[in-house]
Amino acid sequence: MRPYRVGAVASFVLAVQFLLTLVWIIVSWPPEGLSGLVDAMGAYYRERVDEPFAFAAMNLYNCSFGVTALTLAVVLRRQFSDYPLGTDFAVASITAAATMYVASGVVPLIAAPPLAEAGDEAALRVVEGVSAGLLLAGTMASGFALVVFGVLALNSRRLPTPLCLLIVLSGSIEIVEWGSAGLLVLDPIFGTVWTAWLGSQLWADRVSGATRVELGAAAEGGVAR
């Protein structure tokens, strides 16, 4: 499969993952509304500790974000190879984020079941807090990468301007998402849109097509940017 198609598939998978996050929010939605959302999502998560398949799926879902995000980042670095500084920073940020996403899933997958079996509720909440902290730290690192890539794509004019601005906005939200329950809802909504949109651009080879035109102009003595 061509690299841009690999990137498109990764982007579409990310869109599905964002949609699943919205499903988690919906099924966890508390009677008191947004103010109790964080606690309700945590409670929904803890209730699955005694269900091996469901608990493993929820934690491996966190890990899967790291795999798809890193795959997409590597493909985009190839598509924007003439912007090495920005793309290197974005890939480094996504690599750090992917590491934390994987850790946020593996730590509770290993530590939580025996604690639940022992009835150690306090320790279980500590594990939950560590996992949530790793997940939100990874989200922040992803946000830095999105802002840089969005600005880079905007300057290069290889993606539609509204898409670039949406990516920058989504990245900005992810950087400060840890501080507001409302942003926990906005992030997957915007994420679903920009990943699906970016995937369609990659699938149609519109991004790499722009790159080939610019490189061709440079070879003929034109201006590449």
One Martini backbone bead per residue (centre of mass of N, CA, C, O) as a GRO file, in nm:
protein
  225
    1MET     BB    1   0.097   0.036   0.021
    2ARG     BB    2   0.076   0.350   0.005
    3PRO     BB    3   0.162   0.593   0.222
    4TYR     BB    4  -0.096   0.775   0.192
    5ARG     BB    5  -0.289   0.538   0.257
    6VAL     BB    6  -0.186   0.479   0.537
    7GLY     BB    7  -0.256   0.759   0.647
    8ALA     BB    8  -0.560   0.743   0.587
    9VAL     BB    9  -0.624   0.500   0.765
   10ALA     BB   10  -0.520   0.622   1.029
   11SER     BB   11  -0.719   0.861   1.025
   12PHE     BB   12  -0.982   0.693   1.025
   13VAL     BB   13  -0.922   0.545   1.289
   14LEU     BB   14  -0.916   0.799   1.462
   15ALA     BB   15  -1.208   0.871   1.414
   16VAL     BB   16  -1.322   0.621   1.554
   17GLN     BB   17  -1.188   0.676   1.829
   18PHE     BB   18  -1.333   0.941   1.882
   19LEU     BB   19  -1.617   0.818   1.873
   20LEU     BB   20  -1.571   0.628   2.118
   21THR     BB   21  -1.534   0.857   2.317
   22LEU     BB   22  -1.821   0.965   2.286
   23VAL     BB   23  -1.958   0.710   2.385
   24TRP     BB   24  -1.840   0.717   2.669
   25ILE     BB   25  -1.967   0.986   2.745
   26ILE     BB   26  -2.264   0.908   2.702
   27VAL     BB   27  -2.274   0.650   2.897
   28SER     BB   28  -2.158   0.842   3.148
   29TRP     BB   29  -2.368   1.046   3.179
   30PRO     BB   30  -2.472   1.252   3.424
   31PRO     BB   31  -2.729   1.407   3.592
   32GLU     BB   32  -2.544   1.678   3.652
   33GLY     BB   33  -2.353   1.670   3.416
   34LEU     BB   34  -2.057   1.822   3.344
   35SER     BB   35  -1.954   1.838   3.646
   36GLY     BB   36  -1.965   1.492   3.657
   37LEU     BB   37  -1.800   1.354   3.424
   38VAL     BB   38  -1.528   1.256   3.532
   39ASP     BB   39  -1.640   1.069   3.755
   40ALA     BB   40  -1.821   0.898   3.566
   41MET     BB   41  -1.593   0.785   3.388
   42GLY     BB   42  -1.440   0.652   3.619
   43ALA     BB   43  -1.667   0.465   3.715
   44TYR     BB   44  -1.706   0.312   3.450
   45TYR     BB   45  -1.419   0.200   3.450
   46ARG     BB   46  -1.420   0.048   3.729
   47GLU     BB   47  -1.666  -0.145   3.662
   48ARG     BB   48  -1.469  -0.318   3.447
   49VAL     BB   49  -1.258  -0.485   3.614
   50ASP     BB   50  -1.452  -0.757   3.633
   51GLU     BB   51  -1.424  -0.736   3.301
   52PRO     BB   52  -1.185  -0.851   3.113
   53PHE     BB   53  -1.264  -0.771   2.823
   54ALA     BB   54  -1.357  -0.475   2.866
   55PHE     BB   55  -1.099  -0.375   3.010
   56ALA     BB   56  -0.900  -0.445   2.786
   57ALA     BB   57  -1.034  -0.276   2.562
   58MET     BB   58  -1.006   0.005   2.700
   59ASN     BB   59  -0.688  -0.004   2.723
   60LEU     BB   60  -0.617  -0.075   2.425
   61TYR     BB   61  -0.744   0.181   2.316
   62ASN     BB   62  -0.528   0.369   2.422
   63CYS     BB   63  -0.294   0.235   2.269
   64SER     BB   64  -0.407   0.281   1.975
   65PHE     BB   65  -0.352   0.581   1.956
   66GLY     BB   66  -0.044   0.560   1.933
   67VAL     BB   67  -0.025   0.401   1.668
   68THR     BB   68  -0.192   0.588   1.476
   69ALA     BB   69  -0.051   0.859   1.532
   70LEU     BB   70   0.236   0.770   1.446
   71THR     BB   71   0.171   0.684   1.160
   72LEU     BB   72   0.068   0.959   1.063
   73ALA     BB   73   0.323   1.125   1.130
   74VAL     BB   74   0.520   0.977   0.939
   75VAL     BB   75   0.368   1.039   0.677
   76LEU     BB   76   0.368   1.353   0.705
   77ARG     BB   77   0.672   1.387   0.699
   78ARG     BB   78   0.693   1.297   0.404
   79GLN     BB   79   0.495   1.515   0.281
   80PHE     BB   80   0.685   1.743   0.464
   81SER     BB   81   1.010   1.727   0.402
   82ASP     BB   82   1.059   2.054   0.351
   83TYR     BB   83   0.986   2.060   0.688
   84PRO     BB   84   1.190   1.946   0.918
   85LEU     BB   85   1.152   2.096   1.187
   86GLY     BB   86   0.844   2.065   1.226
   87THR     BB   87   0.821   1.753   1.181
   88ASP     BB   88   1.019   1.663   1.399
   89PHE     BB   89   0.862   1.782   1.634
   90ALA     BB   90   0.595   1.633   1.587
   91VAL     BB   91   0.706   1.342   1.606
   92ALA     BB   92   0.828   1.368   1.888
   93SER     BB   93   0.558   1.432   2.028
   94ILE     BB   94   0.408   1.172   1.936
   95THR     BB   95   0.602   0.973   2.063
   96ALA     BB   96   0.548   1.063   2.352
   97ALA     BB   97   0.243   1.019   2.342
   98ALA     BB   98   0.243   0.717   2.270
   99THR     BB   99   0.384   0.623   2.525
  100MET     BB  100   0.157   0.728   2.719
  101TYR     BB  101  -0.079   0.572   2.599
  102VAL     BB  102   0.031   0.292   2.653
  103ALA     BB  103   0.073   0.328   2.960
  104SER     BB  104  -0.231   0.398   3.027
  105GLY     BB  105  -0.311   0.093   2.954
  106VAL     BB  106  -0.104  -0.103   3.097
  107VAL     BB  107  -0.107  -0.033   3.394
  108PRO     BB  108  -0.410  -0.116   3.463
  109LEU     BB  109  -0.404  -0.399   3.332
  110ILE     BB  110  -0.202  -0.501   3.559
  111ALA     BB  111  -0.292  -0.355   3.844
  112ALA     BB  112  -0.609  -0.361   3.891
  113PRO     BB  113  -0.722  -0.654   3.928
  114PRO     BB  114  -0.576  -0.730   4.201
  115LEU     BB  115  -0.695  -0.489   4.361
  116ALA     BB  116  -0.993  -0.565   4.323
  117GLU     BB  117  -0.969  -0.849   4.453
  118ALA     BB  118  -0.861  -0.715   4.735
  119GLY     BB  119  -1.029  -0.438   4.787
  120ASP     BB  120  -0.840  -0.183   4.693
  121GLU     BB  121  -0.965   0.122   4.642
  122ALA     BB  122  -0.734   0.324   4.679
  123ALA     BB  123  -0.531   0.198   4.480
  124LEU     BB  124  -0.721   0.205   4.236
  125ARG     BB  125  -0.734   0.518   4.223
  126VAL     BB  126  -0.436   0.560   4.172
  127VAL     BB  127  -0.422   0.413   3.904
  128GLU     BB  128  -0.631   0.589   3.766
  129GLY     BB  129  -0.471   0.856   3.798
  130VAL     BB  130  -0.221   0.771   3.640
  131SER     BB  131  -0.363   0.705   3.376
  132ALA     BB  132  -0.492   0.985   3.332
  133GLY     BB  133  -0.226   1.143   3.335
  134LEU     BB  134  -0.099   1.004   3.089
  135LEU     BB  135  -0.324   1.069   2.888
  136LEU     BB  136  -0.312   1.386   2.918
  137ALA     BB  137  -0.013   1.411   2.846
  138GLY     BB  138  -0.045   1.295   2.564
  139THR     BB  139  -0.249   1.506   2.468
  140MET     BB  140  -0.059   1.748   2.496
  141ALA     BB  141   0.159   1.648   2.299
  142SER     BB  142  -0.037   1.634   2.059
  143GLY     BB  143  -0.106   1.935   2.056
  144PHE     BB  144   0.168   2.041   1.971
  145ALA     BB  145   0.175   1.889   1.701
  146LEU     BB  146  -0.085   2.012   1.577
  147VAL     BB  147  -0.006   2.306   1.575
  148VAL     BB  148   0.245   2.280   1.400
  149PHE     BB  149   0.110   2.136   1.158
  150GLY     BB  150  -0.111   2.345   1.100
  151VAL     BB  151   0.083   2.577   1.034
  152LEU     BB  152   0.242   2.434   0.814
  153ALA     BB  153  -0.002   2.373   0.627
  154LEU     BB  154  -0.084   2.669   0.594
  155ASN     BB  155   0.186   2.773   0.466
  156SER     BB  156   0.186   2.552   0.224
  157ARG     BB  157  -0.108   2.498   0.097
  158ARG     BB  158  -0.194   2.166   0.113
  159LEU     BB  159  -0.443   2.255   0.277
  160PRO     BB  160  -0.722   2.348   0.384
  161THR     BB  161  -0.776   2.613   0.578
  162PRO     BB  162  -0.999   2.503   0.768
  163LEU     BB  163  -0.838   2.251   0.849
  164CYS     BB  164  -0.595   2.393   0.973
  165LEU     BB  165  -0.758   2.549   1.190
  166LEU     BB  166  -0.878   2.296   1.325
  167ILE     BB  167  -0.609   2.172   1.411
  168VAL     BB  168  -0.518   2.405   1.589
  169LEU     BB  169  -0.763   2.402   1.776
  170SER     BB  170  -0.735   2.109   1.872
  171GLY     BB  171  -0.451   2.141   1.989
  172SER     BB  172  -0.522   2.360   2.197
  173ILE     BB  173  -0.723   2.187   2.354
  174GLU     BB  174  -0.525   1.955   2.431
  175ILE     BB  175  -0.330   2.122   2.608
  176VAL     BB  176  -0.597   2.212   2.815
  177GLU     BB  177  -0.790   1.964   2.883
  178TRP     BB  178  -0.726   1.904   3.192
  179GLY     BB  179  -0.903   2.182   3.293
  180SER     BB  180  -1.176   2.066   3.128
  181ALA     BB  181  -1.472   1.908   3.067
  182GLY     BB  182  -1.559   2.047   2.802
  183LEU     BB  183  -1.301   1.960   2.639
  184LEU     BB  184  -1.363   1.654   2.646
  185VAL     BB  185  -1.589   1.697   2.428
  186LEU     BB  186  -1.457   1.866   2.196
  187ASP     BB  187  -1.221   1.692   2.105
  188PRO     BB  188  -1.377   1.447   1.965
  189ILE     BB  189  -1.538   1.619   1.772
  190PHE     BB  190  -1.304   1.755   1.620
  191GLY     BB  191  -1.140   1.495   1.568
  192THR     BB  192  -1.338   1.357   1.376
  193VAL     BB  193  -1.325   1.574   1.155
  194TRP     BB  194  -1.015   1.608   1.090
  195THR     BB  195  -0.950   1.309   1.033
  196ALA     BB  196  -1.151   1.261   0.804
  197TRP     BB  197  -1.051   1.492   0.624
  198LEU     BB  198  -0.752   1.410   0.606
  199GLY     BB  199  -0.804   1.127   0.492
  200SER     BB  200  -0.929   1.228   0.223
  201GLN     BB  201  -0.675   1.376   0.126
  202LEU     BB  202  -0.484   1.132   0.126
  203TRP     BB  203  -0.644   0.932  -0.049
  204ALA     BB  204  -0.631   1.150  -0.301
  205ASP     BB  205  -0.336   1.276  -0.307
  206ARG     BB  206  -0.319   1.596  -0.239
  207VAL     BB  207  -0.060   1.640  -0.077
  208SER     BB  208   0.159   1.504  -0.261
  209GLY     BB  209   0.080   1.663  -0.514
  210ALA     BB  210   0.180   1.935  -0.411
  211THR     BB  211   0.472   1.850  -0.375
  212ARG     BB  212   0.537   1.781  -0.672
  213VAL     BB  213   0.488   2.062  -0.787
  214GLU     BB  214   0.704   2.212  -0.617
  215LEU     BB  215   0.949   2.040  -0.702
  216GLY     BB  216   0.920   2.101  -1.004
  217ALA     BB  217   0.958   2.408  -0.979
  218ALA     BB  218   1.240   2.394  -0.854
  219ALA     BB  219   1.380   2.239  -1.094
  220GLU     BB  220   1.295   2.500  -1.290
  221GLY     BB  221   1.352   2.764  -1.093
  222GLY     BB  222   1.145   2.795  -0.889
  223VAL     BB  223   0.922   2.825  -0.628
  224ALA     BB  224   0.851   2.613  -0.352
  225ARG     BB  225   0.668   2.841  -0.156
   0.00000   0.00000   0.00000
